[in-house]
Amino acid sequence: MSDVITLAHGSGGRKTSELIANMFKKNLGNEFFTADDAAVMPRPEGKIAMSTDGFIVSPWEFPGGNIGKLSVCGTVNDLACMGAKPLYLTCSYVIEEGFPIEDLEKIAEAMGETARKAGVRIVAGDTKVAGKGQVDKVFITTAGVGVIEEGVNLSGANAKPGDKIIVTGDVGRHGTCILLARDEYGIEADVKSDCAPLWDAVAAVLEACPEMHVIRDATRGGVGTVLYEICDQSDVGIKVDSEAVPVADEVRGVTGMLGLEPLYLACEGTMVMMCPAEYADKVVEALRKTEHAKGAKIIGEVTSDNKGRVVMTTGIGGMTYLPQPGNELLPRIC
């Protein structure tokens, strides 16, 4: 095998077969992984959820992960937000001619490791090679299928006045990590992405609170954008205690220097949850027992007033509106 990806690797001939066998099957293979035109798997009982997402993050590798890990976490977490246990994924790679084979191996390894950790099987895929300069190194698209737990009904339209709002961890870490990894501002800070698969956290929450109303993944646009989307979907207002929002010190330092709001920076391992107030403490307790949600906190509540708006209470007892998200959020991560 050559040291870099060539156009021959995307031709469908011998080089493509070698790449699939030596790279993707080796790292992603399982009992359902196929070289045929479509994978065949057992049909799950009950309702299924499906999701698809594209990943073009730059740089492709960052502290705490890479595009391979991210592509699995993103789709697994989207399924989990609907109460669906992730079962199967497919993936599509678009690779720039000249991309190092060694780097592609890192991506495939991370993808396989994350899938196994999340309990999901990658069953089929596709590989294309684009000419030099036609893509930025490597793009990945994943699609996933999961089965929805019995009795679960989650939607951004389900928020009710009185619901408590919970975040599963600190906010804005992934967006800050990507911003620093691009090295455009000359800032040095030890910020790792929170990128992680979160089905175990969701499963624990659904057991603790059968009446969970909303679970959302705070990826592009961060927690602030998610809160505004839920306001619109459920026709409610939201009140957030600014002092309760968890922000890592290193993230607060970087965003403070650049004048950025952590609530609008992407998370890849933090979810927003809304549940009846009587379940809130149990939900937080259940979350803190899982691997990636030990920093779970209640940050506010859903209200019947100020519909369509997110109100922030300040440290000195005042109140202000969280600005509505703009047309372009920084840093642009995909």
Buried (B, 14 or more C-beta within 10 A) or exposed (E): EEEBBBEBBBEEEEBBEBBBEBBBBEBBBBEBBBEEEEBEBEEBEEBBBBBEBEBBBBEBBBEBBBBBBBBBBBBBBBBBBBBBBBBBBBBBBBBBBBBEBEBBBBBBBBBBBBBBBBEBBBBBBEBBBBEEEEBEBBBBBBBBBBBBBEEBEBBBEBBBEEBBBBBBBBBBBBBBBBBBBEEEEEBEBEBBBBBBBBBBBBBBBBEBBEBBBBBBBBBBBBBBBBBBBBBEBBEBBBBBBBEEBBBBEBBBBBBEEEEBBBBBBBBBBBBBBBBBEEBBEBBBEBBBEBEBBEBBBBBBBBBEEBBEBBBBBEEEEEEEEBEEBEEEBEBEBB
